C-alpha cells in the first residue's frame, strides 16, 4: 500500500518540484539546519524553501544566510524555523528581515526602514546601550506579533471544533511569546473550566486580572467558576464586578438574576431579569428569562412589592 502525505502536506518530491530544487540541495539545507529534516512539508515549509531559493538567486553569501537564521532563532525564542515566521530578503549582500512592515538586519537587530546608506551607517554607529534597547524593542514587537498569531489560531481551532488539547496548545504558545496576553489567559482558563480543571482555570483567570484588573470577562468567568464550586458569595461578587465595569454585560445580568433567584432574593432577581431582557430581547435565552420573570411576578410577595420597584419594564 502506497503511503501518502497527510492532507494539506507535501511529499519531499512535491516540495522540491514546487520550488525547483534537487534532492541533493534539499538535503544540504537540512544538514545545515536551515530547515527541519522531514518526509512531509506543510505549506509554510514550502514558503521557507522558496525564501532560501530567492536568497540564493540574489547572490547572498550562504554564511550570511546561516548567521541570519541562527540570530533569528536566538531573538525569536521558541520559533524553530524563523523562515516560516518572518520574511527574509536580500539587502545587497546582507540579509534583511521584515516584521510588521518594518525592515531589520537580524544579526545586529538594527531597523533598516528603507533609509539611505548614510542613515544606515549612522544607525549602526549607535552606542551599545541604545543598540541593545532597539534590539529589545524589536524582540518584544515580534513576540507580540507571534503571540497574536497563536491567539488567533486558538480562536480558529475553537470555531472549527478542534480537539481540546490542540486549542489549549495554541493559547499556551501565545503565552510563551506574551505572558501578559489577557485574552489568551482567559481563553485557556475556559478550556480548563470546560474540562473541569477548576484549579487551573482559576489560576488563568486570576492572572488575566493581574494583567488587566478592569477585564469584565475575567470577572464573569470567575463568577461562573465559583458558582460551579457552590461558592455563591464569591460568584455574586465577580458578577457584580463584571457589571460595574460593563453595565451592559447581558450574560452577567442573566447569571446574577439566576443566582439571586435561587437564593431567595426575588426583587434583585426581577431587577436583573428586566435589565437582561432590555439588552437581549430576542435570543433563545430571552425566552427563559421571560419565563423566570413571569414565575417571580406570579408569586404574591413579588406582585405586592413590584409597584415599589425602582426598575422599569
Residue pairs with C-beta under 8 A, 6 or more apart in sequence:
4 11
5 11
5 14
5 39
5 40
6 40
8 42
8 43
9 40
9 41
9 42
10 18
10 40
10 41
10 42
10 43
10 45
10 46
11 39
11 40
11 41
12 23
12 26
12 38
12 39
12 40
12 41
14 41
15 26
15 41
15 45
15 46
15 49
16 22
16 23
16 26
18 46
18 49
18 50
19 46
19 49
19 50
19 53
20 53
21 49
21 53
26 49
29 35
29 49
29 52
30 36
30 37
32 66
33 69
34 52
34 65
34 66
34 69
34 83
35 45
35 48
35 49
35 52
35 81
35 83
36 45
36 80
36 81
38 45
41 49
44 84
45 81
45 84
47 83
47 84
48 81
48 83
48 84
51 83
51 87
51 88
52 65
52 83
54 89
54 90
55 65
55 88
55 90
55 95
56 62
58 90
59 90
59 93
60 90
60 93
60 94
60 95
61 93
64 93
64 94
64 95
65 95
67 95
67 107
68 88
68 95
68 97
68 106
68 107
69 82
69 83
71 106
71 107
72 79
72 82
72 85
72 86
72 97
72 106
73 79
73 80
73 82
75 106
75 109
75 135
75 138
75 139
75 142
76 82
76 85
76 86
76 139
76 142
76 143
76 146
78 173
78 176
78 177
79 85
79 146
82 88
82 97
85 146
86 97
86 98
86 99
86 142
87 97
87 98
87 99
88 95
88 96
88 97
88 98
88 106
89 95
89 96
89 97
89 98
89 103
90 96
91 103
91 105
91 112
94 105
95 105
95 106
95 107
96 103
96 104
96 105
96 106
96 112
97 103
97 104
97 105
97 106
98 104
99 138
99 141
99 142
99 145
100 141
100 142
100 145
102 111
102 113
102 138
102 141
103 111
103 112
103 113
103 114
104 110
104 111
104 112
104 138
105 112
108 124
108 131
108 135
109 131
109 134
109 135
109 138
109 139
110 120
110 123
110 124
110 131
110 134
111 123
111 134
111 138
112 120
115 123
126 134
143 177
143 178
144 177
144 178
146 177
147 174
147 175
147 176
147 177
147 178
147 181
147 184
148 174
148 178
149 174
150 170
150 171
150 173
150 174
150 177
150 184
151 170
151 171
151 174
151 181
151 183
151 184
151 187
153 170
154 167
154 170
154 171
154 174
154 184
154 187
155 187
157 166
157 167
157 170
158 167
158 187
164 191
164 194
164 195
167 191
168 188
168 191
168 192
171 184
171 187
171 188
171 191
172 188
174 181
174 184
175 181
175 184
175 185
175 188
178 184
180 211
181 211
182 208
182 211
182 212
182 215
182 218
185 204
185 205
185 207
185 208
185 211
185 218
186 204
186 205
186 208
186 215
186 217
186 218
186 221
188 204
189 200
189 201
189 202
189 203
189 204
189 205
189 208
189 221
190 201
190 221
192 198
192 200
192 201
192 204
193 201
193 221
193 224
193 225
193 228
198 225
198 228
198 229
201 221
201 225
202 222
202 225
205 218
205 221
205 222
205 225
206 222
208 215
208 218
209 215
209 218
209 219
209 222
212 218
214 245
215 245
216 241
216 242
216 243
216 245
216 246
216 249
216 252
217 242
219 238
219 239
219 241
219 242
219 245
219 252
220 238
220 239
220 242
220 249
220 251
220 252
220 255
222 234
222 238
223 234
223 235
223 236
223 237
223 238
223 239
223 242
223 252
223 255
224 235
224 255
225 235
226 232
226 234
226 235
226 238
227 235
227 255
227 259
232 259
232 263
235 255
235 259
236 256
236 259
239 252
239 255
239 256
239 259
240 256
242 249
242 252
243 249
243 252
243 253
243 256
246 252
248 279
250 276
250 279
250 280
253 272
253 273
253 275
253 276
253 279
254 272
254 276
254 280
254 285
254 289
256 268
256 272
257 268
257 269
257 270
257 271
257 272
257 273
257 276
257 289
257 292
258 269
258 292
260 266
260 268
260 269
260 272
261 269
261 292
261 296
266 296
266 299
266 301
266 302
266 305
267 302
267 305
267 309
269 292
269 296
270 293
270 296
270 297
270 302
270 306
270 309
270 311
271 309
271 311
273 289
273 292
273 293
273 296
274 293
274 311
274 312
274 313
275 311
276 286
276 289
277 286
277 289
277 290
277 293
280 286
280 289
296 302
297 303
297 306
